[in-house]
C-alpha cells in the first residue's frame, strides 16, 4: 500500500492554519478566568476531600478511566464512581456560585 504525498500532507496537518504565539495567548486569555476559578475550586475540594480531588485530577486531566483511577489510587471501582459523582457536583456548584455567596 503506497501513501501519496497528498495523504502524507493531510496526515501531518498540512491543512491546518498557522497561528502566532501572541494570537494563541489572546485566545486562551478569554478562558483564563475560568481556569483560575477551576483551580480555586479544586484547591477548595482538596481541602475538604483530598481523594475526591485526586479522582478529578486523574479522570479529567489525566484522562484515566474509572478502572484505571481505582487501580492508581488503590480503591474500589464503586468508590471512584461515588467520589467522581460527588466531586463533579461540588465543583459545578462552586463554579456557578456568585462571588458574594461564600
Gaussian input, Z-matrix of N, CA and C with variables (Angstrom, degrees):
# hf/3-21g

backbone

0 1
 N
 C     1     B1
 C     2     B2     1     A1
 N     3     B3     2     A2     1     D1
 C     4     B4     3     A3     2     D2
 C     5     B5     4     A4     3     D3
 N     6     B6     5     A5     4     D4
 C     7     B7     6     A6     5     D5
 C     8     B8     7     A7     6     D6
 N     9     B9     8     A8     7     D7
 C    10    B10     9     A9     8     D8
 C    11    B11    10    A10     9     D9
 N    12    B12    11    A11    10    D10
 C    13    B13    12    A12    11    D11
 C    14    B14    13    A13    12    D12
 N    15    B15    14    A14    13    D13
 C    16    B16    15    A15    14    D14
 C    17    B17    16    A16    15    D15
 N    18    B18    17    A17    16    D16
 C    19    B19    18    A18    17    D17
 C    20    B20    19    A19    18    D18
 N    21    B21    20    A20    19    D19
 C    22    B22    21    A21    20    D20
 C    23    B23    22    A22    21    D21
 N    24    B24    23    A23    22    D22
 C    25    B25    24    A24    23    D23
 C    26    B26    25    A25    24    D24
 N    27    B27    26    A26    25    D25
 C    28    B28    27    A27    26    D26
 C    29    B29    28    A28    27    D27
 N    30    B30    29    A29    28    D28
 C    31    B31    30    A30    29    D29
 C    32    B32    31    A31    30    D30
 N    33    B33    32    A32    31    D31
 C    34    B34    33    A33    32    D32
 C    35    B35    34    A34    33    D33
 N    36    B36    35    A35    34    D34
 C    37    B37    36    A36    35    D35
 C    38    B38    37    A37    36    D36
 N    39    B39    38    A38    37    D37
 C    40    B40    39    A39    38    D38
 C    41    B41    40    A40    39    D39
 N    42    B42    41    A41    40    D40
 C    43    B43    42    A42    41    D41
 C    44    B44    43    A43    42    D42
 N    45    B45    44    A44    43    D43
 C    46    B46    45    A45    44    D44
 C    47    B47    46    A46    45    D45
 N    48    B48    47    A47    46    D46
 C    49    B49    48    A48    47    D47
 C    50    B50    49    A49    48    D48
 N    51    B51    50    A50    49    D49
 C    52    B52    51    A51    50    D50
 C    53    B53    52    A52    51    D51
 N    54    B54    53    A53    52    D52
 C    55    B55    54    A54    53    D53
 C    56    B56    55    A55    54    D54
 N    57    B57    56    A56    55    D55
 C    58    B58    57    A57    56    D56
 C    59    B59    58    A58    57    D57
 N    60    B60    59    A59    58    D58
 C    61    B61    60    A60    59    D59
 C    62    B62    61    A61    60    D60
 N    63    B63    62    A62    61    D61
 C    64    B64    63    A63    62    D62
 C    65    B65    64    A64    63    D63
 N    66    B66    65    A65    64    D64
 C    67    B67    66    A66    65    D65
 C    68    B68    67    A67    66    D66
 N    69    B69    68    A68    67    D67
 C    70    B70    69    A69    68    D68
 C    71    B71    70    A70    69    D69
 N    72    B72    71    A71    70    D70
 C    73    B73    72    A72    71    D71
 C    74    B74    73    A73    72    D72
 N    75    B75    74    A74    73    D73
 C    76    B76    75    A75    74    D74
 C    77    B77    76    A76    75    D75
 N    78    B78    77    A77    76    D76
 C    79    B79    78    A78    77    D77
 C    80    B80    79    A79    78    D78
 N    81    B81    80    A80    79    D79
 C    82    B82    81    A81    80    D80
 C    83    B83    82    A82    81    D81
 N    84    B84    83    A83    82    D82
 C    85    B85    84    A84    83    D83
 C    86    B86    85    A85    84    D84
 N    87    B87    86    A86    85    D85
 C    88    B88    87    A87    86    D86
 C    89    B89    88    A88    87    D87
 N    90    B90    89    A89    88    D88
 C    91    B91    90    A90    89    D89
 C    92    B92    91    A91    90    D90
 N    93    B93    92    A92    91    D91
 C    94    B94    93    A93    92    D92
 C    95    B95    94    A94    93    D93
 N    96    B96    95    A95    94    D94
 C    97    B97    96    A96    95    D95
 C    98    B98    97    A97    96    D96
 N    99    B99    98    A98    97    D97
 C   100   B100    99    A99    98    D98
 C   101   B101   100   A100    99    D99
 N   102   B102   101   A101   100   D100
 C   103   B103   102   A102   101   D101
 C   104   B104   103   A103   102   D102
 N   105   B105   104   A104   103   D103
 C   106   B106   105   A105   104   D104
 C   107   B107   106   A106   105   D105
 N   108   B108   107   A107   106   D106
 C   109   B109   108   A108   107   D107
 C   110   B110   109   A109   108   D108
 N   111   B111   110   A110   109   D109
 C   112   B112   111   A111   110   D110
 C   113   B113   112   A112   111   D111
 N   114   B114   113   A113   112   D112
 C   115   B115   114   A114   113   D113
 C   116   B116   115   A115   114   D114
 N   117   B117   116   A116   115   D115
 C   118   B118   117   A117   116   D116
 C   119   B119   118   A118   117   D117
 N   120   B120   119   A119   118   D118
 C   121   B121   120   A120   119   D119
 C   122   B122   121   A121   120   D120
 N   123   B123   122   A122   121   D121
 C   124   B124   123   A123   122   D122
 C   125   B125   124   A124   123   D123
 N   126   B126   125   A125   124   D124
 C   127   B127   126   A126   125   D125
 C   128   B128   127   A127   126   D126
 N   129   B129   128   A128   127   D127
 C   130   B130   129   A129   128   D128
 C   131   B131   130   A130   129   D129
 N   132   B132   131   A131   130   D130
 C   133   B133   132   A132   131   D131
 C   134   B134   133   A133   132   D132
 N   135   B135   134   A134   133   D133
 C   136   B136   135   A135   134   D134
 C   137   B137   136   A136   135   D135
 N   138   B138   137   A137   136   D136
 C   139   B139   138   A138   137   D137
 C   140   B140   139   A139   138   D138
 N   141   B141   140   A140   139   D139
 C   142   B142   141   A141   140   D140
 C   143   B143   142   A142   141   D141
 N   144   B144   143   A143   142   D142
 C   145   B145   144   A144   143   D143
 C   146   B146   145   A145   144   D144
 N   147   B147   146   A146   145   D145
 C   148   B148   147   A147   146   D146
 C   149   B149   148   A148   147   D147
 N   150   B150   149   A149   148   D148
 C   151   B151   150   A150   149   D149
 C   152   B152   151   A151   150   D150
 N   153   B153   152   A152   151   D151
 C   154   B154   153   A153   152   D152
 C   155   B155   154   A154   153   D153
 N   156   B156   155   A155   154   D154
 C   157   B157   156   A156   155   D155
 C   158   B158   157   A157   156   D156
 N   159   B159   158   A158   157   D157
 C   160   B160   159   A159   158   D158
 C   161   B161   160   A160   159   D159
 N   162   B162   161   A161   160   D160
 C   163   B163   162   A162   161   D161
 C   164   B164   163   A163   162   D162
 N   165   B165   164   A164   163   D163
 C   166   B166   165   A165   164   D164
 C   167   B167   166   A166   165   D165
 N   168   B168   167   A167   166   D166
 C   169   B169   168   A168   167   D167
 C   170   B170   169   A169   168   D168
 N   171   B171   170   A170   169   D169
 C   172   B172   171   A171   170   D170
 C   173   B173   172   A172   171   D171
 N   174   B174   173   A173   172   D172
 C   175   B175   174   A174   173   D173
 C   176   B176   175   A175   174   D174
 N   177   B177   176   A176   175   D175
 C   178   B178   177   A177   176   D176
 C   179   B179   178   A178   177   D177
 N   180   B180   179   A179   178   D178
 C   181   B181   180   A180   179   D179
 C   182   B182   181   A181   180   D180
 N   183   B183   182   A182   181   D181
 C   184   B184   183   A183   182   D182
 C   185   B185   184   A184   183   D183
 N   186   B186   185   A185   184   D184
 C   187   B187   186   A186   185   D185
 C   188   B188   187   A187   186   D186
 N   189   B189   188   A188   187   D187
 C   190   B190   189   A189   188   D188
 C   191   B191   190   A190   189   D189
 N   192   B192   191   A191   190   D190
 C   193   B193   192   A192   191   D191
 C   194   B194   193   A193   192   D192
 N   195   B195   194   A194   193   D193
 C   196   B196   195   A195   194   D194
 C   197   B197   196   A196   195   D195
 N   198   B198   197   A197   196   D196
 C   199   B199   198   A198   197   D197
 C   200   B200   199   A199   198   D198
 N   201   B201   200   A200   199   D199
 C   202   B202   201   A201   200   D200
 C   203   B203   202   A202   201   D201
 N   204   B204   203   A203   202   D202
 C   205   B205   204   A204   203   D203
 C   206   B206   205   A205   204   D204
 N   207   B207   206   A206   205   D205
 C   208   B208   207   A207   206   D206
 C   209   B209   208   A208   207   D207
 N   210   B210   209   A209   208   D208
 C   211   B211   210   A210   209   D209
 C   212   B212   211   A211   210   D210
 N   213   B213   212   A212   211   D211
 C   214   B214   213   A213   212   D212
 C   215   B215   214   A214   213   D213
 N   216   B216   215   A215   214   D214
 C   217   B217   216   A216   215   D215
 C   218   B218   217   A217   216   D216
 N   219   B219   218   A218   217   D217
 C   220   B220   219   A219   218   D218
 C   221   B221   220   A220   219   D219
 N   222   B222   221   A221   220   D220
 C   223   B223   222   A222   221   D221
 C   224   B224   223   A223   222   D222
 N   225   B225   224   A224   223   D223
 C   226   B226   225   A225   224   D224
 C   227   B227   226   A226   225   D225
 N   228   B228   227   A227   226   D226
 C   229   B229   228   A228   227   D227
 C   230   B230   229   A229   228   D228
 N   231   B231   230   A230   229   D229
 C   232   B232   231   A231   230   D230
 C   233   B233   232   A232   231   D231
 N   234   B234   233   A233   232   D232
 C   235   B235   234   A234   233   D233
 C   236   B236   235   A235   234   D234
 N   237   B237   236   A236   235   D235
 C   238   B238   237   A237   236   D236
 C   239   B239   238   A238   237   D237
 N   240   B240   239   A239   238   D238
 C   241   B241   240   A240   239   D239
 C   242   B242   241   A241   240   D240
 N   243   B243   242   A242   241   D241
 C   244   B244   243   A243   242   D242
 C   245   B245   244   A244   243   D243
 N   246   B246   245   A245   244   D244
 C   247   B247   246   A246   245   D245
 C   248   B248   247   A247   246   D246
 N   249   B249   248   A248   247   D247
 C   250   B250   249   A249   248   D248
 C   251   B251   250   A250   249   D249
 N   252   B252   251   A251   250   D250
 C   253   B253   252   A252   251   D251
 C   254   B254   253   A253   252   D252
 N   255   B255   254   A254   253   D253
 C   256   B256   255   A255   254   D254
 C   257   B257   256   A256   255   D255
 N   258   B258   257   A257   256   D256
 C   259   B259   258   A258   257   D257
 C   260   B260   259   A259   258   D258
 N   261   B261   260   A260   259   D259
 C   262   B262   261   A261   260   D260
 C   263   B263   262   A262   261   D261
 N   264   B264   263   A263   262   D262
 C   265   B265   264   A264   263   D263
 C   266   B266   265   A265   264   D264
 N   267   B267   266   A266   265   D265
 C   268   B268   267   A267   266   D266
 C   269   B269   268   A268   267   D267
 N   270   B270   269   A269   268   D268
 C   271   B271   270   A270   269   D269
 C   272   B272   271   A271   270   D270
 N   273   B273   272   A272   271   D271
 C   274   B274   273   A273   272   D272
 C   275   B275   274   A274   273   D273
 N   276   B276   275   A275   274   D274
 C   277   B277   276   A276   275   D275
 C   278   B278   277   A277   276   D276
 N   279   B279   278   A278   277   D277
 C   280   B280   279   A279   278   D278
 C   281   B281   280   A280   279   D279
 N   282   B282   281   A281   280   D280
 C   283   B283   282   A282   281   D281
 C   284   B284   283   A283   282   D282
 N   285   B285   284   A284   283   D283
 C   286   B286   285   A285   284   D284
 C   287   B287   286   A286   285   D285
 N   288   B288   287   A287   286   D286
 C   289   B289   288   A288   287   D287
 C   290   B290   289   A289   288   D288
 N   291   B291   290   A290   289   D289
 C   292   B292   291   A291   290   D290
 C   293   B293   292   A292   291   D291
 N   294   B294   293   A293   292   D292
 C   295   B295   294   A294   293   D293
 C   296   B296   295   A295   294   D294
 N   297   B297   296   A296   295   D295
 C   298   B298   297   A297   296   D296
 C   299   B299   298   A298   297   D297
 N   300   B300   299   A299   298   D298
 C   301   B301   300   A300   299   D299
 C   302   B302   301   A301   300   D300
 N   303   B303   302   A302   301   D301
 C   304   B304   303   A303   302   D302
 C   305   B305   304   A304   303   D303

   B1=1.4369
   B2=1.5294
   B3=1.2860
   B4=1.4545
   B5=1.5251
   B6=1.3194
   B7=1.4632
   B8=1.5223
   B9=1.3091
   B10=1.4517
   B11=1.5166
   B12=1.3196
   B13=1.4611
   B14=1.5254
   B15=1.3156
   B16=1.4610
   B17=1.5295
   B18=1.3392
   B19=1.4632
   B20=1.5297
   B21=1.3373
   B22=1.4632
   B23=1.5197
   B24=1.3291
   B25=1.4539
   B26=1.5335
   B27=1.3350
   B28=1.4545
   B29=1.5262
   B30=1.3099
   B31=1.4559
   B32=1.5235
   B33=1.2991
   B34=1.4650
   B35=1.5273
   B36=1.3273
   B37=1.4531
   B38=1.5028
   B39=1.2916
   B40=1.4501
   B41=1.5068
   B42=1.3104
   B43=1.4550
   B44=1.5172
   B45=1.3234
   B46=1.4604
   B47=1.5187
   B48=1.3047
   B49=1.4639
   B50=1.5279
   B51=1.3295
   B52=1.4545
   B53=1.5168
   B54=1.3377
   B55=1.4565
   B56=1.5183
   B57=1.3404
   B58=1.4659
   B59=1.5217
   B60=1.3184
   B61=1.4476
   B62=1.5252
   B63=1.3286
   B64=1.4647
   B65=1.5261
   B66=1.3363
   B67=1.4614
   B68=1.5268
   B69=1.3295
   B70=1.4633
   B71=1.5219
   B72=1.3239
   B73=1.4628
   B74=1.5172
   B75=1.3151
   B76=1.4560
   B77=1.5121
   B78=1.3205
   B79=1.4618
   B80=1.5250
   B81=1.3122
   B82=1.4582
   B83=1.5201
   B84=1.3272
   B85=1.4610
   B86=1.5054
   B87=1.3085
   B88=1.4507
   B89=1.5132
   B90=1.2982
   B91=1.4687
   B92=1.5159
   B93=1.3196
   B94=1.4617
   B95=1.5237
   B96=1.3251
   B97=1.4653
   B98=1.5310
   B99=1.3373
   B100=1.4630
   B101=1.5225
   B102=1.3289
   B103=1.4638
   B104=1.5189
   B105=1.3216
   B106=1.4624
   B107=1.5243
   B108=1.3326
   B109=1.4628
   B110=1.5273
   B111=1.3240
   B112=1.4667
   B113=1.5221
   B114=1.3200
   B115=1.4666
   B116=1.5250
   B117=1.3299
   B118=1.4666
   B119=1.5264
   B120=1.3423
   B121=1.4614
   B122=1.5242
   B123=1.3281
   B124=1.4688
   B125=1.5220
   B126=1.3204
   B127=1.4644
   B128=1.5281
   B129=1.3384
   B130=1.4642
   B131=1.5157
   B132=1.3291
   B133=1.4537
   B134=1.5250
   B135=1.3299
   B136=1.4672
   B137=1.5251
   B138=1.3342
   B139=1.4685
   B140=1.5289
   B141=1.3247
   B142=1.4659
   B143=1.5213
   B144=1.3380
   B145=1.4636
   B146=1.5268
   B147=1.3087
   B148=1.4729
   B149=1.5250
   B150=1.3288
   B151=1.4615
   B152=1.5254
   B153=1.3215
   B154=1.4614
   B155=1.5223
   B156=1.3270
   B157=1.4647
   B158=1.5282
   B159=1.3222
   B160=1.4754
   B161=1.5318
   B162=1.3252
   B163=1.4628
   B164=1.5288
   B165=1.3268
   B166=1.4653
   B167=1.5249
   B168=1.3251
   B169=1.4660
   B170=1.5220
   B171=1.3088
   B172=1.4656
   B173=1.5221
   B174=1.3335
   B175=1.4582
   B176=1.5176
   B177=1.3283
   B178=1.4631
   B179=1.5175
   B180=1.3088
   B181=1.4603
   B182=1.5215
   B183=1.3187
   B184=1.4553
   B185=1.5093
   B186=1.3353
   B187=1.4527
   B188=1.5148
   B189=1.3364
   B190=1.4530
   B191=1.5197
   B192=1.2990
   B193=1.4597
   B194=1.5303
   B195=1.3245
   B196=1.4696
   B197=1.5302
   B198=1.3251
   B199=1.4650
   B200=1.5341
   B201=1.3306
   B202=1.4667
   B203=1.5267
   B204=1.3310
   B205=1.4604
   B206=1.5215
   B207=1.3242
   B208=1.4670
   B209=1.5253
   B210=1.3176
   B211=1.4631
   B212=1.5245
   B213=1.3250
   B214=1.4675
   B215=1.5238
   B216=1.3248
   B217=1.4647
   B218=1.5263
   B219=1.3349
   B220=1.4613
   B221=1.5237
   B222=1.3249
   B223=1.4609
   B224=1.5218
   B225=1.3127
   B226=1.4659
   B227=1.5221
   B228=1.3241
   B229=1.4594
   B230=1.5240
   B231=1.3407
   B232=1.4673
   B233=1.5315
   B234=1.3212
   B235=1.4680
   B236=1.5215
   B237=1.3257
   B238=1.4638
   B239=1.5296
   B240=1.3222
   B241=1.4657
   B242=1.5265
   B243=1.3291
   B244=1.4596
   B245=1.5306
   B246=1.3317
   B247=1.4663
   B248=1.5306
   B249=1.3154
   B250=1.4718
   B251=1.5303
   B252=1.3235
   B253=1.4630
   B254=1.5382
   B255=1.3199
   B256=1.4640
   B257=1.5284
   B258=1.3257
   B259=1.4625
   B260=1.5191
   B261=1.3305
   B262=1.4687
   B263=1.5217
   B264=1.3228
   B265=1.4688
   B266=1.5241
   B267=1.3179
   B268=1.4622
   B269=1.5278
   B270=1.3259
   B271=1.4670
   B272=1.5279
   B273=1.3153
   B274=1.4691
   B275=1.5264
   B276=1.3330
   B277=1.4614
   B278=1.5318
   B279=1.3032
   B280=1.4753
   B281=1.5193
   B282=1.3344
   B283=1.4560
   B284=1.5306
   B285=1.3245
   B286=1.4584
   B287=1.5274
   B288=1.3080
   B289=1.4594
   B290=1.5263
   B291=1.3058
   B292=1.4648
   B293=1.5307
   B294=1.3391
   B295=1.4656
   B296=1.5374
   B297=1.3148
   B298=1.4621
   B299=1.5332
   B300=1.3225
   B301=1.4660
   B302=1.5195
   B303=1.2782
   B304=1.4652
   B305=1.4435
   A1=107.93
   A2=115.32
   A3=121.15
   A4=109.78
   A5=115.16
   A6=120.54
   A7=107.49
   A8=115.43
   A9=119.80
   A10=110.39
   A11=116.10
   A12=121.82
   A13=110.57
   A14=116.75
   A15=120.59
   A16=110.83
   A17=116.69
   A18=120.03
   A19=110.38
   A20=116.25
   A21=120.05
   A22=110.97
   A23=116.20
   A24=122.09
   A25=110.12
   A26=116.38
   A27=120.92
   A28=111.32
   A29=116.21
   A30=121.36
   A31=111.68
   A32=117.04
   A33=122.45
   A34=112.46
   A35=117.54
   A36=120.74
   A37=114.09
   A38=118.06
   A39=122.60
   A40=114.49
   A41=118.16
   A42=120.78
   A43=113.88
   A44=117.44
   A45=120.11
   A46=111.53
   A47=115.13
   A48=120.53
   A49=109.13
   A50=116.84
   A51=120.70
   A52=109.24
   A53=115.49
   A54=122.11
   A55=107.95
   A56=115.55
   A57=118.53
   A58=109.49
   A59=116.32
   A60=122.28
   A61=111.09
   A62=117.54
   A63=119.85
   A64=111.00
   A65=118.13
   A66=120.90
   A67=110.99
   A68=116.33
   A69=120.66
   A70=110.43
   A71=117.80
   A72=121.09
   A73=110.60
   A74=117.31
   A75=121.04
   A76=112.11
   A77=116.23
   A78=120.47
   A79=110.94
   A80=117.01
   A81=121.69
   A82=110.62
   A83=116.68
   A84=120.73
   A85=113.38
   A86=117.62
   A87=121.45
   A88=112.85
   A89=117.00
   A90=121.79
   A91=111.66
   A92=117.06
   A93=120.06
   A94=111.61
   A95=117.37
   A96=120.63
   A97=110.56
   A98=116.62
   A99=120.17
   A100=111.51
   A101=116.53
   A102=120.55
   A103=111.09
   A104=117.06
   A105=120.67
   A106=109.89
   A107=116.99
   A108=120.91
   A109=110.89
   A110=116.88
   A111=120.69
   A112=110.62
   A113=117.34
   A114=121.30
   A115=110.31
   A116=116.97
   A117=120.56
   A118=110.89
   A119=116.19
   A120=120.27
   A121=111.30
   A122=117.23
   A123=119.94
   A124=111.73
   A125=116.73
   A126=119.88
   A127=110.70
   A128=116.27
   A129=120.03
   A130=111.88
   A131=116.72
   A132=120.81
   A133=110.79
   A134=116.68
   A135=120.73
   A136=111.05
   A137=116.78
   A138=120.09
   A139=110.64
   A140=116.90
   A141=121.09
   A142=112.86
   A143=115.90
   A144=120.71
   A145=109.15
   A146=115.41
   A147=121.64
   A148=111.53
   A149=117.09
   A150=119.90
   A151=111.33
   A152=117.90
   A153=120.02
   A154=110.47
   A155=117.20
   A156=120.33
   A157=110.53
   A158=117.27
   A159=120.84
   A160=110.91
   A161=116.70
   A162=120.23
   A163=109.54
   A164=117.29
   A165=120.98
   A166=110.07
   A167=117.22
   A168=120.37
   A169=111.35
   A170=116.18
   A171=119.70
   A172=112.39
   A173=116.55
   A174=119.77
   A175=111.98
   A176=116.93
   A177=121.00
   A178=111.83
   A179=117.07
   A180=120.33
   A181=112.59
   A182=117.18
   A183=120.81
   A184=114.05
   A185=116.79
   A186=120.61
   A187=114.43
   A188=117.46
   A189=120.42
   A190=110.91
   A191=115.80
   A192=122.04
   A193=108.69
   A194=115.99
   A195=121.02
   A196=109.57
   A197=116.22
   A198=120.93
   A199=111.23
   A200=116.51
   A201=120.19
   A202=111.21
   A203=116.61
   A204=120.68
   A205=110.23
   A206=116.99
   A207=121.14
   A208=110.70
   A209=116.13
   A210=120.14
   A211=111.48
   A212=116.94
   A213=120.76
   A214=111.00
   A215=117.09
   A216=120.99
   A217=113.20
   A218=116.61
   A219=119.78
   A220=112.77
   A221=116.15
   A222=121.80
   A223=108.84
   A224=115.99
   A225=119.26
   A226=112.12
   A227=113.89
   A228=122.44
   A229=109.85
   A230=116.59
   A231=121.61
   A232=111.52
   A233=116.82
   A234=120.51
   A235=110.43
   A236=116.82
   A237=119.88
   A238=109.59
   A239=117.13
   A240=119.78
   A241=111.34
   A242=116.74
   A243=121.45
   A244=110.91
   A245=116.73
   A246=121.22
   A247=111.32
   A248=117.02
   A249=122.33
   A250=110.03
   A251=116.24
   A252=121.54
   A253=110.62
   A254=117.04
   A255=121.44
   A256=110.91
   A257=117.27
   A258=121.37
   A259=111.27
   A260=117.23
   A261=119.78
   A262=111.32
   A263=116.73
   A264=120.12
   A265=110.48
   A266=116.75
   A267=120.91
   A268=110.72
   A269=116.72
   A270=120.76
   A271=111.26
   A272=117.00
   A273=120.33
   A274=110.07
   A275=115.94
   A276=120.01
   A277=110.93
   A278=116.70
   A279=120.73
   A280=112.20
   A281=116.96
   A282=121.07
   A283=111.83
   A284=117.60
   A285=120.38
   A286=112.48
   A287=116.52
   A288=121.49
   A289=109.73
   A290=115.47
   A291=120.85
   A292=107.85
   A293=118.51
   A294=121.85
   A295=114.01
   A296=118.36
   A297=120.41
   A298=113.05
   A299=118.05
   A300=122.32
   A301=110.00
   A302=119.30
   A303=120.87
   A304=113.11
   D1=124.96
   D2=-177.57
   D3=-104.69
   D4=133.48
   D5=177.21
   D6=-98.03
   D7=128.01
   D8=-179.12
   D9=-79.03
   D10=165.73
   D11=177.87
   D12=-61.84
   D13=-37.48
   D14=179.91
   D15=-64.59
   D16=-39.24
   D17=178.34
   D18=-66.54
   D19=-41.20
   D20=177.43
   D21=-63.34
   D22=-39.85
   D23=179.22
   D24=-58.76
   D25=-48.45
   D26=179.56
   D27=-67.71
   D28=-39.44
   D29=-178.74
   D30=-63.58
   D31=-32.09
   D32=-178.24
   D33=-94.44
   D34=14.70
   D35=176.68
   D36=82.30
   D37=26.58
   D38=-177.00
   D39=-59.48
   D40=-27.97
   D41=-178.89
   D42=-91.06
   D43=1.85
   D44=-178.32
   D45=-76.48
   D46=149.44
   D47=178.71
   D48=-88.56
   D49=134.20
   D50=176.89
   D51=-78.43
   D52=139.04
   D53=-179.83
   D54=-128.07
   D55=134.45
   D56=179.72
   D57=-71.91
   D58=160.39
   D59=-179.99
   D60=-61.56
   D61=-39.66
   D62=-179.87
   D63=-67.46
   D64=-36.75
   D65=176.15
   D66=-65.52
   D67=-40.79
   D68=179.23
   D69=-65.56
   D70=-39.94
   D71=178.79
   D72=-63.22
   D73=-37.53
   D74=177.78
   D75=-64.71
   D76=-37.56
   D77=179.49
   D78=-67.65
   D79=-38.50
   D80=179.43
   D81=-74.71
   D82=-30.21
   D83=-178.02
   D84=-55.76
   D85=-33.94
   D86=177.96
   D87=-65.73
   D88=-24.35
   D89=-179.55
   D90=-98.75
   D91=-1.49
   D92=-176.75
   D93=-58.62
   D94=-42.67
   D95=-179.79
   D96=-62.29
   D97=-40.09
   D98=177.88
   D99=-64.06
   D100=-41.05
   D101=-179.97
   D102=-66.65
   D103=-39.00
   D104=177.85
   D105=-65.69
   D106=-42.77
   D107=178.27
   D108=-62.53
   D109=-40.97
   D110=178.18
   D111=-64.16
   D112=-43.73
   D113=178.49
   D114=-61.26
   D115=-45.40
   D116=177.95
   D117=-60.22
   D118=-44.06
   D119=-179.68
   D120=-64.55
   D121=-41.05
   D122=178.12
   D123=-65.23
   D124=-38.35
   D125=176.66
   D126=-64.24
   D127=-39.73
   D128=176.25
   D129=-63.88
   D130=-41.61
   D131=177.84
   D132=-63.32
   D133=-42.27
   D134=-179.79
   D135=-62.41
   D136=-34.23
   D137=177.85
   D138=-67.29
   D139=-32.34
   D140=179.66
   D141=-85.70
   D142=-42.30
   D143=-175.76
   D144=-152.70
   D145=97.25
   D146=-176.88
   D147=-60.13
   D148=-38.99
   D149=-178.30
   D150=-64.87
   D151=-42.36
   D152=178.04
   D153=-62.61
   D154=-39.60
   D155=178.00
   D156=-62.85
   D157=-40.78
   D158=178.35
   D159=-65.05
   D160=-39.11
   D161=177.92
   D162=-60.53
   D163=-44.56
   D164=178.82
   D165=-61.46
   D166=-46.65
   D167=-179.55
   D168=-58.77
   D169=-46.17
   D170=-177.23
   D171=-70.36
   D172=-41.83
   D173=-178.14
   D174=-74.80
   D175=-50.94
   D176=-173.23
   D177=-78.71
   D178=-52.95
   D179=-176.33
   D180=-85.22
   D181=-35.48
   D182=-179.42
   D183=-85.10
   D184=-19.12
   D185=179.55
   D186=73.17
   D187=18.40
   D188=-179.14
   D189=-76.46
   D190=152.15
   D191=175.27
   D192=-78.81
   D193=172.41
   D194=175.44
   D195=-57.66
   D196=-45.79
   D197=-178.09
   D198=-63.46
   D199=-45.67
   D200=-179.99
   D201=-63.76
   D202=-40.19
   D203=179.00
   D204=-63.75
   D205=-43.36
   D206=178.17
   D207=-59.45
   D208=-42.18
   D209=-179.76
   D210=-66.15
   D211=-45.06
   D212=-179.05
   D213=-62.59
   D214=-42.50
   D215=-176.87
   D216=-86.22
   D217=-11.77
   D218=-179.88
   D219=70.05
   D220=35.64
   D221=178.97
   D222=-126.62
   D223=171.60
   D224=-176.40
   D225=-77.42
   D226=160.42
   D227=176.35
   D228=-57.57
   D229=-44.64
   D230=-178.90
   D231=-63.39
   D232=-37.40
   D233=179.58
   D234=-67.15
   D235=-40.34
   D236=177.78
   D237=-63.13
   D238=-45.25
   D239=179.05
   D240=-59.92
   D241=-43.88
   D242=-179.83
   D243=-64.67
   D244=-46.18
   D245=179.34
   D246=-64.61
   D247=-40.54
   D248=-179.56
   D249=-63.11
   D250=-45.08
   D251=179.95
   D252=-64.56
   D253=-46.45
   D254=-178.90
   D255=-66.30
   D256=-42.20
   D257=-178.67
   D258=-65.54
   D259=-41.65
   D260=178.21
   D261=-62.80
   D262=-41.69
   D263=178.68
   D264=-64.21
   D265=-44.07
   D266=-179.68
   D267=-63.69
   D268=-45.63
   D269=-179.98
   D270=-64.87
   D271=-40.59
   D272=178.57
   D273=-59.94
   D274=-44.46
   D275=178.82
   D276=-63.10
   D277=-44.39
   D278=-179.86
   D279=-65.36
   D280=-38.51
   D281=-176.55
   D282=-74.22
   D283=-23.57
   D284=-179.04
   D285=-101.26
   D286=-2.07
   D287=-178.96
   D288=-69.54
   D289=140.66
   D290=175.07
   D291=-70.27
   D292=146.72
   D293=-177.89
   D294=-54.02
   D295=-33.17
   D296=-177.86
   D297=-82.03
   D298=-5.56
   D299=179.71
   D300=-89.97
   D301=88.90
   D302=-179.65
   D303=-106.84

